[in-house]
Amino acid sequence: MEHIYQYAWIIPLLPLSVTTSIAFGLFFAPTATKKSRRMWAFISILPLSIIILISASLSIQQMNGSIIHQYLWSWTINNDFSLEFGYLIDPLTSIMSILIATVGIMVLIYSDNYMFHDQGYLRFFAYMSFFNTSMLGLVTSSNLIQIYIFWELVGMCSYLLIGFWFTRPVAASACQKAFVTNRVGDFGLLLGILGFYWITGSLEFRDLFEIVNNLIRNNGVHFFFATMCAFLLFVGAIAKSAQFPLHVWLPDAMEGPTPFSALIHAATMVSAGIFLVARLLPLFIVIPSIMNLISLIGVITVLLGATLALAQRDIKKSLAYSTMSQLGYMILALGIGSYRAALFHLITHAYSKALLFLGSGSIIHAMEPLVGYSPDKSQNMILMGGFRRYIPITRTTFLLGTLSLCGIPPLACFWSKDEILNDSWLYSPIFAIIACFTAGLTAFYMFRVYLLSFDGHLRVHFQDYSTTINIKSSLYSISLWGKKVPKAVNRNLSPINNEVFFFSKNTYPIYDDLRNTMRYFSVRFGNKYTYTYPHESDNTMLFPLLILVLFTLFIGLIGINFDHGVLDFDILSKWLTPSTTLFHRNSNYSVDWYEFFTNAIFSVSIALFGLFIAFIFYGSIYSHFQNFDLINLFVKGGPKRILLDQIKNVVYDWSYNRGYIDIFYTKFLTMGIRGLAELTRFFDRRIIDGITNGVGITSFLMGEGFKYIGGGRISSYIFLYLSFVLSFLFLFFFSLNLYVVP
């Protein structure tokens, strides 16, 4: 089946056909295209399904020993300069292609219902398909200049999708912020590409790696210049993967539609930076200072992202900072040379985070009928609570995604994060301590998100929505296990018609007692008014959640390999090792039982401790203690109590204000640049233009004066003569008066 490599070039082109078809349809037959718009959801999903089949076939070939295939076409040939385009198929490409296609399909299925009532439905699917095209083109690129082209296309698509609702000023500002921040990294990436082309004369990966390695080994290039070029390449990854200090765009990017947020945080956009570092790791690894810098940036981002997520109120921004922290784990793993662990965590995190973001969209979908279509309210976790009874499927899937990200076995992220923690101990105990501490913070803030969203009671204030129009509502309750409807608040009342089947659409009454604990609105059907409450999402939104739960449960098994013959199916090593043996120190990866359980007990204990602290702070079991404070358990009062309260306030303010980094950028960069621009404008208009205009005015006045002197008119001469005489006499008598003694 090796002939399938010859047709791998269609991988990035298949989604492009959807974008062009929608564009031509809207241009030539807009009415017919809009009437059949739900058909375009199926057309958008079909190319990604074909890509999954092709990528899976390529992966099977690679595991069977057929590793790297590259096809090139000459595009520009001029004397010694030759630019070739093509595609490179290796294990890294296969991993990313499968990841992009599978998550992309789930997001598009979800989007069909989530975006159905939006006027930009077709525009959204066109953008998403072009986004997938750009990302697939990036991961299949065979040289740096081709990567840069698709890198910019990915940035363009993110700009369009973050500002999808461009009539909202916040969304328009967010897409501009993301665009400008990423341009900083892109400029560094371009300079790095040009620098290495000047050094090696080639842009192809294989030639680039070999030439740079030989030049550095034989002192054929200035080491500082090579280091600077490598650093500039890494700057591109810093911006795209939201690493410190270019991470500020990521939480604001949540102004885009939630399905797009799930896609960029799982399989595209932010994963592009991880892919670039992984692709160029053979280049970075021969420059130790760059590897140290990569690991340092990674560990800073790990801790910073976790601390900034501690006090966020917006559910999507909390998940965004979580993504930032988890990407830091991947960068840290790449910086310490743990290539396998980084890509393993990329896979497990992608499915878990896609599940969490789509779950957050389902929560927002349940909140919107209660607070209106305002992101400030529908995404505010402070107004949520008690959803576990009304959206049980979303609650169960969200809980599994949360536990996976916390590192609880046997869920997916446990296997990959545990491997990164183990490798970090071998590299630097300080980095390992920070990474382990952050694992506890991850469990705390993720379980905080879950408890604020699903535990307790609905905390939103009362408001009558009887006059609200265009409210999407569903008059049925869904039970995940096909059992009874959740119990009423008043235990003396028994639910009527309490038999419900999976995905049933039976209607259940809402008792008056429920109105004391939740918001309600009225919808008229005929001559009756029926009160509804937060409801589960439709089946097309729930189906991707259930599929992603399966990935979250079982995708971690691909990385298991015990060397005692009990479990020996390490698919991931077979997938990655052949193309990474030149630079990966742990090609033959294996773990014995004692080491595995020792490390697992330690990491799981940290995660459980974080879960326990989150439960104490936010669990409903303590909700009846109005003055409950965890600090009272250890310190009763005095200076220690004041100090601990101050530390708690400092941590909260640091997290809620985003570490003051955005404020710093606003005051010292944005306002500084504006001040410099105003100063430059003043200097240009008042000094440069003033000198030029002054010379012109002086010449004009002198010319006007000389015109009367040499005009040849007797009257002008007499007038000028008398003017000078009178001026002289005035000055003469004035000077005499100064010396007169009174």
C-alpha positions in Angstrom: 0.0 0.0 0.0 3.0 2.3 -0.3 1.4 3.9 -3.4 -0.9 5.8 -1.0 2.0 8.1 -0.3 1.7 9.4 -3.9 -1.8 10.7 -3.1 -1.1 12.3 0.3 -0.9 15.7 -1.4 -4.8 15.8 -1.4 -4.8 15.9 2.4 -4.7 19.8 2.7 -6.7 20.3 -0.5 -9.8 18.4 0.5 -11.1 20.9 3.0 -10.2 23.7 0.6 -12.8 22.4 -1.8 -15.5 23.1 0.8 -14.4 26.7 1.2 -14.4 27.4 -2.5 -17.7 25.7 -3.0 -19.4 27.8 -0.3 -17.8 31.0 -1.7 -18.9 30.2 -5.3 -22.4 29.2 -4.1 -22.9 32.5 -2.1 -21.6 34.5 -5.1 -23.5 32.9 -7.9 -26.6 31.4 -6.2 -26.9 33.0 -2.7 -30.6 32.2 -2.2 -30.3 28.5 -3.0 -27.1 28.2 -1.0 -28.6 29.7 2.1 -31.7 27.6 1.9 -29.7 24.4 1.8 -27.1 25.5 4.3 -27.4 22.5 6.6 -26.2 20.4 3.7 -22.9 22.2 3.9 -22.2 20.8 7.4 -22.2 17.3 5.9 -20.1 18.5 3.0 -17.6 20.0 5.4 -17.4 16.8 7.5 -16.9 14.5 4.5 -13.4 15.6 3.4 -12.1 15.3 7.0 -13.5 11.7 7.1 -11.5 10.9 4.0 -8.4 12.5 5.5 -8.7 10.2 8.6 -8.7 7.1 6.4 -5.7 8.3 4.4 -3.8 9.3 7.6 -4.6 6.1 9.3 -3.4 4.1 6.3 -0.1 6.1 6.4 0.3 5.5 10.1 -0.1 1.7 9.6 2.5 1.8 6.9 4.9 3.7 9.2 4.4 1.3 12.1 5.2 -1.5 9.7 8.6 0.0 8.8 7.9 2.4 6.0 9.0 5.6 7.7 9.6 8.8 5.7 8.4 9.8 2.3 8.9 13.2 0.6 7.8 14.4 -2.7 9.0 17.7 -4.2 8.1 19.9 -7.2 10.3 22.7 -8.5 8.5 26.0 -8.3 11.3 28.6 -8.9 14.7 28.0 -10.4 17.1 30.9 -11.0 20.8 30.3 -11.2 21.9 29.0 -7.8 18.5 29.6 -6.2 15.9 26.8 -6.3 12.6 26.9 -4.4 10.7 23.6 -4.2 7.2 22.9 -2.9 6.1 19.4 -1.8 4.9 17.4 1.2 6.7 15.3 3.8 5.0 12.3 5.4 6.5 11.0 8.6 5.2 9.9 12.0 4.8 13.5 13.2 2.8 14.4 10.1 0.5 11.4 10.6 -0.1 12.2 14.3 -1.0 15.8 13.5 -3.2 14.9 10.5 -5.2 12.4 12.5 -5.6 14.8 15.4 -6.7 17.7 13.2 -9.2 15.5 11.3 -10.8 13.7 14.3 -11.2 16.8 16.4 -12.2 18.8 13.4 -15.1 16.4 12.6 -16.3 16.5 16.2 -16.3 20.3 16.2 -18.1 20.6 12.9 -20.8 18.2 14.0 -21.2 20.2 17.2 -21.2 23.5 15.2 -24.1 22.4 13.1 -26.5 22.9 16.0 -24.5 25.5 18.0 -24.3 27.9 15.0 -27.6 27.0 13.4 -29.5 30.1 14.4 -26.6 32.4 13.5 -26.8 34.5 10.4 -23.1 33.7 9.6 -23.6 29.9 9.6 -22.2 29.4 6.1 -19.4 31.9 6.7 -18.4 30.0 9.8 -18.1 26.7 8.0 -16.2 28.3 5.2 -13.7 29.8 7.7 -13.4 26.5 9.6 -12.7 24.5 6.4 -10.1 27.0 5.4 -8.6 26.8 8.9 -8.3 23.0 8.6 -6.8 23.4 5.1 -4.1 25.8 6.5 -3.3 23.6 9.4 -3.1 20.4 7.3 -0.9 22.2 4.8 1.4 23.3 7.6 1.9 19.8 9.1 2.6 18.3 5.6 5.0 21.0 4.5 8.5 19.8 3.4 10.5 23.1 4.0 10.5 26.2 6.1 9.2 28.6 3.5 6.2 26.4 2.9 5.6 26.2 6.6 5.8 30.0 6.8 3.1 30.4 4.1 0.6 28.1 5.9 1.7 29.6 9.2 0.4 33.0 8.0 -2.8 31.5 6.6 -3.5 29.9 10.0 -3.0 33.3 11.6 -5.4 34.9 9.1 -8.1 32.3 9.7 -7.7 32.8 13.5 -8.2 36.5 13.0 -11.4 36.0 11.0 -12.8 33.5 13.5 -11.9 35.3 16.7 -13.6 38.3 15.3 -16.4 36.3 13.8 -19.0 38.5 15.6 -17.1 41.6 14.5 -20.0 43.9 15.3 -19.2 43.4 19.0 -16.3 45.8 19.9 -14.8 43.3 22.3 -14.5 40.6 19.6 -13.1 43.1 17.2 -10.5 44.2 19.7 -9.7 40.6 20.6 -9.0 39.5 17.0 -6.7 42.6 16.5 -4.8 41.7 19.7 -4.3 38.2 18.5 -3.2 39.3 15.1 -0.7 41.9 16.4 0.8 39.6 19.0 1.3 36.8 16.6 2.9 39.2 14.1 5.7 39.6 16.6 6.4 35.9 16.6 5.9 35.7 12.8 8.5 38.4 12.2 11.0 36.5 14.4 10.2 33.3 12.5 10.8 35.0 9.1 14.1 36.4 10.3 15.1 33.0 11.6 14.2 31.3 8.3 16.2 33.9 6.3 19.2 33.5 8.7 19.4 29.8 8.3 19.0 30.0 4.5 21.9 32.4 4.5 23.9 29.9 6.6 23.0 26.7 4.7 21.6 27.8 1.3 18.7 25.4 1.8 15.2 25.4 3.3 14.6 21.6 3.2 14.5 20.1 6.7 16.9 17.2 6.0 19.5 19.3 4.3 19.1 22.0 6.9 19.7 19.6 9.8 22.7 17.9 8.3 24.4 21.2 7.2 23.9 23.0 10.5 25.1 20.0 12.5 28.3 19.7 10.4 29.0 23.5 10.5 28.6 23.6 14.3 30.7 20.5 14.8 33.5 21.9 12.6 33.2 25.5 13.7 32.1 26.5 10.2 29.6 29.1 11.4 29.7 31.7 14.1 27.9 30.0 17.1 26.3 33.2 18.4 24.7 33.9 15.0 23.4 30.3 14.7 22.0 30.6 18.2 20.2 33.9 17.4 18.7 32.4 14.3 17.5 29.4 16.3 16.0 31.7 18.9 14.1 33.6 16.3 12.6 30.4 15.0 11.5 29.6 18.5 9.9 33.1 18.9 7.4 32.1 16.2 6.4 29.1 18.4 6.2 31.2 21.5 3.6 33.5 20.0 1.6 30.8 18.2 1.5 28.4 21.2 0.8 31.3 23.7 4.0 30.9 25.7 5.3 33.6 28.1 5.6 36.5 27.3 3.5 36.4 24.2 0.5 34.6 25.7 -1.7 37.6 26.3 -3.8 37.0 23.1 -5.1 33.6 24.1 -7.8 34.4 26.8 -9.2 37.2 24.7 -9.4 34.8 21.7 -12.4 33.3 23.6 -14.6 36.0 22.1 -14.9 33.8 19.1 -17.6 31.0 18.8 -17.1 28.2 21.3 -16.6 25.5 18.6 -13.8 27.5 17.2 -12.3 27.8 20.7 -12.4 24.1 21.0 -10.6 23.6 17.7 -7.8 26.1 18.3 -7.1 24.8 21.8 -7.2 21.2 20.9 -5.8 20.4 17.4 -4.9 23.7 15.6 -3.4 27.1 16.1 -1.8 26.6 19.5 -0.6 23.1 18.5 1.2 24.7 15.5 3.9 26.0 17.8 4.4 22.6 19.4 4.6 21.1 16.0 7.2 23.6 14.8 9.5 22.9 17.8 9.1 19.2 17.4 9.9 19.4 13.7 13.0 21.5 14.3 14.2 19.7 17.4 17.1 18.1 15.6 18.3 21.7 14.8 17.7 23.0 18.3 19.3 20.0 20.1 22.8 20.8 18.8 22.6 24.3 20.5 22.4 23.6 24.2 21.6 27.2 25.2 18.4 27.1 23.0 17.3 23.8 24.6 17.8 25.4 28.0 15.8 28.4 26.9 13.0 26.2 25.6 12.7 24.3 28.9 12.9 27.6 30.9 10.1 29.2 28.8 8.1 26.0 29.2 8.3 25.8 33.0 7.5 29.5 33.4 4.4 29.1 31.2 3.4 26.0 33.1 3.3 27.8 36.4 2.1 31.2 35.1 -0.9 29.6 33.2 -1.9 27.6 36.3 -1.8 30.6 38.6 -3.7 32.8 36.2 -6.5 30.3 36.0 -7.1 30.2 39.8 -9.6 33.1 40.1 -11.0 33.5 36.6 -14.8 33.8 36.4 -15.2 33.3 32.7 -15.4 29.5 32.1 -13.8 29.7 28.7 -10.9 31.9 29.9 -10.3 29.5 32.7 -10.0 26.7 30.2 -7.8 29.0 28.0 -5.3 29.5 30.8 -5.4 25.8 31.4 -4.4 25.2 27.7 -1.6 27.7 28.2 -0.3 25.7 31.2 -0.6 22.4 29.4 1.2 23.7 26.3 4.0 24.7 28.7 4.3 21.1 29.8 4.8 20.1 26.1 7.4 22.9 25.6 9.1 21.8 28.8 9.2 18.2 27.6 10.7 19.2 24.2 13.3 21.4 25.9 14.5 18.5 28.0 14.7 16.3 25.0 11.6 14.2 25.9 10.2 14.2 22.4 7.9 11.2 22.9 6.3 12.5 26.1 5.6 15.9 24.5 3.8 14.5 21.6 2.0 12.0 23.8 0.7 14.8 25.9 -0.2 16.7 22.8 -2.5 13.8 21.8 -4.1 13.2 25.1 -4.6 16.9 25.9 -6.1 17.6 22.5 -9.0 15.2 23.1 -9.5 16.1 26.7 -9.5 19.8 26.0 -11.8 19.5 23.0 -14.2 17.7 25.3 -14.0 20.4 28.0 -14.5 23.3 25.5 -17.4 21.6 23.8 -18.8 20.9 27.3 -18.5 24.5 28.2 -20.4 25.4 25.1 -23.2 23.1 26.2 -23.2 24.9 29.6 -23.3 28.3 27.9 -26.2 26.9 25.8 -28.1 26.1 29.0 -27.3 29.5 30.5 -28.4 31.7 27.6 -32.2 31.3 28.1 -31.7 32.4 31.7 -29.5 35.5 31.2 -29.8 36.3 27.5 -27.2 36.1 24.8 -24.6 38.1 26.8 -21.1 36.4 27.0 -20.4 38.4 30.2 -23.3 36.6 31.9 -23.7 33.2 30.1 -20.0 32.4 30.6 -19.7 33.7 34.1 -19.3 30.8 36.5 -20.3 32.9 39.5 -23.9 32.9 38.0 -23.9 29.1 37.4 -24.4 26.2 39.7 -26.7 23.3 40.1 -26.5 22.2 36.5 -25.8 18.6 37.5 -29.5 17.9 37.7 -30.5 19.5 34.4 -27.7 18.7 32.0 -26.5 15.3 33.2 -24.8 14.1 30.0 -22.8 17.3 29.8 -22.0 17.1 33.5 -20.7 13.5 33.2 -18.6 14.2 30.1 -17.2 17.4 31.6 -16.3 15.6 34.8 -14.4 13.0 32.9 -12.5 15.6 31.0 -11.7 17.5 34.2 -10.4 14.4 35.9 -8.3 13.6 32.8 -6.7 17.0 32.8 -6.1 16.7 36.6 -4.1 13.5 35.9 -6.4 10.9 37.5 -5.9 7.4 36.2 -6.8 5.7 34.0 -7.8 8.7 32.0 -5.7 9.9 29.1 -3.7 12.9 30.4 -2.5 10.8 33.4 -0.2 8.7 31.3 1.3 11.6 29.3 1.7 14.1 32.2 3.1 11.5 34.5 5.8 10.7 31.8 6.7 14.4 31.5 7.0 14.7 35.3 9.3 11.7 35.4 11.6 13.0 32.7 11.7 16.4 34.3 13.2 14.8 37.5 16.0 13.5 35.4 16.7 16.9 33.9 16.3 19.4 36.7 14.9 18.9 40.2 13.9 22.5 40.3 11.9 22.2 37.1 10.4 19.0 38.4 9.2 20.6 41.7 7.6 23.4 39.7 5.9 21.0 37.3 4.6 18.8 40.2 3.4 21.8 42.1 1.6 23.0 39.0 0.0 19.6 38.7 -1.7 20.2 42.0 -2.8 23.7 40.9 -4.2 22.1 37.8 -6.4 19.8 39.8 -7.5 22.7 42.0 -8.6 25.1 39.3 -10.1 22.5 37.0 -12.2 21.0 39.8 -13.1 24.6 40.8 -14.5 25.1 37.3 -16.5 21.9 37.6 -17.9 22.7 41.1 -18.8 26.3 40.2 -20.7 25.1 37.1 -22.5 22.0 38.4 -22.5 21.9 42.2 -24.8 23.8 44.5 -27.7 25.9 43.3 -28.2 28.3 40.4 -26.8 31.6 41.6 -28.3 33.9 39.0 -30.7 36.6 40.1 -34.4 36.5 39.2 -35.7 38.2 36.1 -38.9 37.7 34.1 -38.2 36.6 30.6 -41.8 36.3 29.5 -41.4 39.1 26.9 -38.1 37.7 25.5 -38.3 36.6 21.9 -36.2 34.2 19.8 -35.3 32.1 22.8 -34.1 28.6 21.9 -35.6 26.2 24.4 -36.2 22.5 24.8 -39.1 21.3 26.8 -37.6 18.0 27.8 -35.2 16.5 30.3 -32.6 13.9 29.5 -31.3 11.2 31.8 -27.9 9.9 31.0 -28.6 6.4 32.3 -32.2 6.1 31.2 -33.5 6.3 34.7 -35.7 8.7 36.5 -36.0 12.5 36.3 -34.0 14.3 39.0 -35.9 14.7 42.2 -37.8 17.9 42.9 -36.6 20.4 45.4 -39.6 19.7 47.7 -39.1 16.1 48.7 -42.8 15.8 49.6 -43.6 16.1 45.9 -43.2 13.1 43.6 -42.3 13.8 39.9 -45.0 12.9 37.5 -44.3 10.7 34.5 -40.9 9.8 36.0 -40.1 7.2 33.4 -37.7 8.6 30.7 -35.7 6.9 28.0 -32.4 7.9 26.5 -32.8 11.0 24.4 -36.5 11.1 25.3 -38.5 14.2 24.4 -41.3 13.8 27.0 -42.3 17.0 28.8 -42.1 17.2 32.6 -43.8 19.7 34.9 -41.9 22.3 36.9 -43.2 22.7 40.4 -43.6 26.1 42.1 -41.0 25.2 44.7 -38.3 25.1 42.0 -38.9 28.7 41.3 -37.1 29.5 44.5 -33.9 28.1 43.4 -33.7 28.8 39.7 -34.5 31.3 37.0 -37.4 30.7 34.7 -39.1 32.1 31.7 -42.5 31.5 30.0 -43.1 30.2 26.5 -46.6 30.1 25.1 -48.0 27.0 23.3 -51.5 27.6 22.2 -53.5 28.8 25.2 -51.0 27.4 27.8 -47.9 28.7 29.4 -45.2 26.2 30.2 -42.3 27.0 32.5 -39.0 25.5 31.5 -35.6 25.3 33.2 -32.0 24.8 32.1 -32.1 22.0 29.6 -29.7 19.6 28.0 -28.3 20.3 24.5 -29.6 18.7 21.4 -28.3 15.3 20.2 -26.0 16.7 17.6 -24.2 18.6 20.3 -24.1 15.7 22.7 -22.8 13.1 20.1 -19.3 14.7 19.8 -19.1 14.9 23.6 -19.8 11.1 23.9 -17.3 10.3 21.2 -14.6 12.5 22.8 -15.3 10.8 26.1 -14.2 7.5 24.5 -11.0 9.1 23.3 -10.4 10.5 26.8 -10.9 7.1 28.4 -8.8 5.0 26.0 -6.3 7.2 24.0 -3.8 6.9 26.8 -3.4 3.2 26.2 -1.3 3.9 23.1 1.6 4.9 25.3 1.5 2.0 27.7 4.6 -0.3 27.6 5.6 -2.5 30.6 8.6 -4.6 30.1 7.4 -7.6 32.1 5.3 -9.1 29.4 2.0 -8.2 31.0 1.2 -5.3 28.7 3.4 -4.9 25.6 1.7 -2.8 23.0 3.5 0.5 23.0 2.0 1.8 19.8 3.4 5.3 20.4 7.0 4.2 20.5 6.5 2.3 17.3 4.9 5.4 15.9 7.6 7.8 16.9 10.9 6.2 17.6 12.1 5.5 14.0 12.1 9.2 13.1 13.5 10.4 16.4 16.4 8.1 17.2 19.0 10.7 16.1 18.0 13.0 19.0 15.8 11.2 21.5 17.7 9.7 24.3 14.9 7.3 25.3 14.1 5.6 22.0 13.5 2.2 23.7 11.0 3.4 26.2 10.0 1.0 28.9 8.8 1.3 32.5 8.9 -1.5 35.2 6.1 -2.0 37.6 7.9 -0.6 40.7 9.0 2.6 39.1 5.6 3.1 37.5 3.6 2.7 40.6 6.0 4.8 42.7 5.7 7.7 40.3 2.0 7.2 39.8 1.2 7.2 43.5 3.2 10.5 43.9 1.6 12.3 41.0 -1.9 11.1 41.8 -1.5 12.1 45.4 -0.7 15.6 44.3 -3.8 15.7 42.1 -6.1 14.3 44.8 -4.8 16.9 47.2 -5.6 19.7 44.7 -9.1 18.2 44.2 -9.6 18.0 48.0 -8.7 21.7 48.5 -11.0 22.7 45.6 -13.8 20.7 47.2 -13.3 22.4 50.6 -13.4 25.9 49.0 -16.2 25.3 46.5 -18.0 22.1 47.4 -21.7 22.3 48.4 -21.0 20.3 51.5 -19.7 23.4 53.2 -22.2 25.8 51.7 -24.3 26.0 54.9 -21.2 27.3 56.8 -21.6 31.0 55.8 -18.4 32.0 57.7 -16.4 29.0 56.9 -12.7 29.7 56.1 -10.0 27.1 55.5 -7.5 29.3 57.3 -9.4 28.9 60.5 -8.5 25.3 60.6 -4.9 26.1 61.1 -4.6 29.7 62.4 -7.1 31.2 64.8 -5.9 34.8 64.7 -3.0 37.2 65.2 -0.2 38.3 62.9 -0.1 34.8 61.2 -3.7 35.1 60.3 -3.3 38.6 58.9 -0.3 37.4 56.9 -2.2 34.4 55.4 -5.1 36.6 54.5 -2.8 39.0 52.7 -1.1 36.1 50.8 -4.6 34.9 49.8 -5.6 38.3 48.6 -2.4 38.8 46.7 -2.8 35.4 44.9 -6.4 36.2 44.1 -5.5 39.7 42.7 -2.6 38.3 40.8 -4.8 35.7 39.1 -7.9 37.8 38.5 -5.8 40.6 37.0 -3.9 38.2 34.7 -0.7 38.7 36.6 -0.7 42.4 35.7 1.0 41.5 32.5 -1.7 42.9 30.3 -1.6 46.1 32.4 2.2 46.2 32.0 1.9 45.8 28.2 -0.9 48.5 28.1 1.0 51.1 30.1 4.6 50.5 29.0 4.2 49.2 25.4 0.9 50.3 24.0 0.8 53.7 25.7 4.6 54.0 25.3 4.3 53.4 21.6 1.5 55.9 21.4 3.5 58.5 23.3 6.5 57.9 21.1 4.2 58.3 18.0 2.8 61.6 19.4 6.3 62.9 20.1 7.4 61.9 16.6 4.3 63.6 15.2 5.1 66.8 17.2 8.7 66.7 16.1 7.7 66.2 12.5 5.0 68.9 12.3 6.6 71.5 14.6 10.3 71.1 14.1 10.9 69.6 10.7 7.9 71.2 9.0 8.3 74.3 11.2 11.9 74.9 9.9 10.8 74.3 6.3 7.8 76.6 6.7 9.9 79.2 8.5 12.4 79.4 5.7 9.6 79.8 3.2 7.8 82.6 5.2 11.1 84.4 5.9 11.9 84.3 2.1 8.4 85.6 1.4 8.7 88.5 3.8 12.2 89.5 2.6 11.0 89.4 -1.0 8.0 91.6 -0.1 10.3 94.1 1.6 12.9 94.3 -1.1 10.1 94.7 -3.6 9.4 98.2 -2.2 13.0 99.2 -1.9 13.9 98.6 -5.5 10.6 99.5 -7.1 11.7 102.8 -8.7 8.8 104.9 -7.1 9.7 108.3 -5.5 6.8 108.0 -3.2 8.0 104.7 -1.8 11.5 106.1 -1.2 10.2 109.2 0.6 7.9 107.0 2.8 10.8 104.7 3.7 13.1 107.7 4.3 10.6 109.4 6.6 9.9 106.1 8.5 13.6 105.6 9.3 14.0 109.3 10.3 10.9 109.2 12.6 12.1 105.9 14.2 15.5 107.4 14.8 14.1 110.5 16.4 11.8 108.5 18.6 14.6 106.3 19.9 16.9 109.4 20.4 14.4 111.3 22.5 13.4 108.2 24.4 17.1 107.5 25.3 17.5 111.2 26.5 14.5 110.8 28.9 16.2 107.8 30.5 19.1 110.0 31.7 17.0 113.0 32.9 17.3 113.5 36.6 13.9 114.0 38.3 
